[in-house]
Amino acid sequence: MHLFASLSGLLGLISALAFLPPAVAQDRTTEEGEAQITDPNVECSPYTYPPVAQAENQFPPTWTVATILPDDTAAQSRYNSIQGHIPDISPKGTQPQSLSGDFSGFSYPSDDPDCWWTFDHCHDPKTPGIPIDITTVPEPGTLGYGFDDGPNCSHNIFYDFLQSQDQTATMFYIGSNVMNFPLEAQRALADGHQVCAHTWSHRYMTALTNEQAFAEFYYSETSLEMIKLVIGVTPTCWRPPYGDVDDRIRAIAQAMGLRTIIWQYDSSDWLGNATETDANYQALIDAATSGTFDDVGTIFLTHEITNFTMSEAISWYGNLTSAFKHLVPVGVALNITNPYVEDGYTLPTFAQYVNGTHVGSIVGSVNGTTSDTSATVSTASHTATTTSSTPTTGTNAAHILPINSVGWLVITASLVGGILSA
């Protein structure tokens, strides 16, 4: 690893140490209580969140390709209302192998008529009326900062670090993860991050039928569905898993009120290869310091999927802040001050952010409970005083994103077929 990156990472981890709480009984009933837990063994153990438990039968099984549930008349009506907006483009490949990105045997024209990103990174739709994908940000010297595949059940120390740096980001949340770890999902809103959708089950979207693609959006983010149920807001942005999108999927997303966000540079951190990930971070920094982004900023793909990816983000944070003028959520870089369907939840403008206002407002929040949702969200600081600056070992020990153990989430990823990667 680059020496400066190592030193920055060490300083970041030392900073994160300041947020380790003493060993106390854990509160797993509220977002603020859950945010105090820094032992991954505790963070990632299952718990019951009543609003989700009571609505469980209204959602597809987690980590399965979503379809409209029987007797879900609201979903069927919504789907019927958008069918006229969907281009006549067939799904790519053959299921089930295409669901995981195996398009072998699929014949596709070389002129890319569907603007299929997986084919040639096309991001300027060829179907009229569909907005271009967001791959850069207009502000010079700016990095659109964000993380895919959350909420990671063990992300508290990482989010504590971001909070210690007064840094917010765009979090692309998977519906199945939100269902499994709802209090972790609520923390994003409480900390002032922007939340975008990352589908229900994280499959290659162009492989899905129209109805499946609709359901992947519908059950992950819209109406009274998972992100809305848990966090209390309906996102207006999404990122396709693996970047896999074409004009058919873009049209469905647009009909659902979602703007497509891709990326320009890729960390490949999800592979878990430190040499490759560090090289990709360094390439981005080299581009920034050489003036590549002097006119237009960029977006970098990173993840909160494992302890490794979060540790890398901490390690390279100082280098990024030195190389770029500004690190901001994508929505802030685009001056999107109303990032959700619901009123009262705002992001600062870019000018406000760079002048020190890094968190927007949650109008109507009283004592940590949003008045129009079942989600309990605290806007208070999650910092806590630690009794020791040295992590220990054992069942109740505090852990600082141990790189020598990828932790429980990697086991989860393998159990669901290793489908998380972008």
C-alpha positions, 0 to 999 in steps of 0.5 A: 500500500502507498505509504501516505495512504497507510499513514492516512489510514492509521490516523483515520482508524485512530480517529475512529477509536474516539467513538468506541463506547464502553461495554454497556447493555446494547439497545437494539430498539432504536437507531441511536441505540443501534448506532452505539454498537461497535462489536461486529458480532453484536451488530450483525446478529439478527434482531426484530424490528416490529414495523418490518416484522409486521409487514414481512408478508408484503415483500418478496423473500430477501435475496430472491428476484422480486416479482409482483406478489399475488393480491398486491393490487397496488403494485399491479396497478402501478405496473399497469400504469407504466407499461406504455412507457417501456420500450420494446426491448427484450431481456438480455441473455437467458435466466438463470445464468444471466441473473448473475451476468453470464450472457454467453450465447446471447447474440447482440448487435455490435452497434448497441441499439439499446445503449447497454452499459454492460456491452460498451459502457453506453450512458447516453440513451438512444431511446428519446426522452430518457435522461443521460446517466449521471457519470460525472458531477458538474462542479470542478475538482469535486468527487461525488462520494458514495458507497454501494450495497449497504446497509452493512450490518457492521458499518457503525465504526465506518459511519462514526469515522465519516461523522468525525470528518463531518463528511456525508455521502450518497448511500446506495441501499439494497432492499433486502439489506434494509429489510434485514438491518433496518436500524442500520439503514435509518442511520444514513438519514440520521447522519445526513447522508443521501439515500438512493436505491440499489434494487431489491436483490442486486441482480443484473437488471437487463436480464429481468423481465419487465415485471421483475424489473418493476418489482425490484424497484417497487419493493425496494424503494417506492410507495410504502415499500422497504426504504419508505417503510424503514427510513421514511423517505422515497429515493429519487435516484438509483444505481444499477447493480454492476452498472447493468442497464439499458434503455428498457431498464432506464425507462422503467426507472424513469417511470418510477421517478428514479434518475440513473447514477453510474460512475466514471472510475471504479475502485474494484474494492469488492474483490478484496484485493488490496493491491488492485484496490490501492492501485485504483484509488491511486489512479483516481488521485493521480488523475485529480492531481494532474488536472483531469477534473479541473473542469468537471468532477467525477464519481468513483465506485466504492462499497460498504460491503465488507470490512475491507472495503470500509477500511480502504475508504478510511485509509484513502480518505486523507489522500482523496481530500488532498487531491480533490477540492471537495468530496460531497454526496452526488445529490449535493454536487448536482444541487438537488436539494430535495432528494426524496419524494416527501417534503421536509427532507433536504440536502444542502446546496453545493455552495452551502456544503463547501461553506460548512453546512453538510447536513440538510433538514428533517422538518417535523422530526420531534425527539428523534421520531419522524411524524409521518413514518414508523421509522425512529430516526435520531438526528443526535450525534452518535459519538461516545466516550471510550474507556480505552484507546486499545481494542481488545479481543474476546466476545465483547471486544470492540473491533475496528474494521479488522482487515484480517477478518472480512467478518460476518457480511462476507459469509452472508454474501457467500450464502446468497450466492456472491451476488453483491459486487457493484 
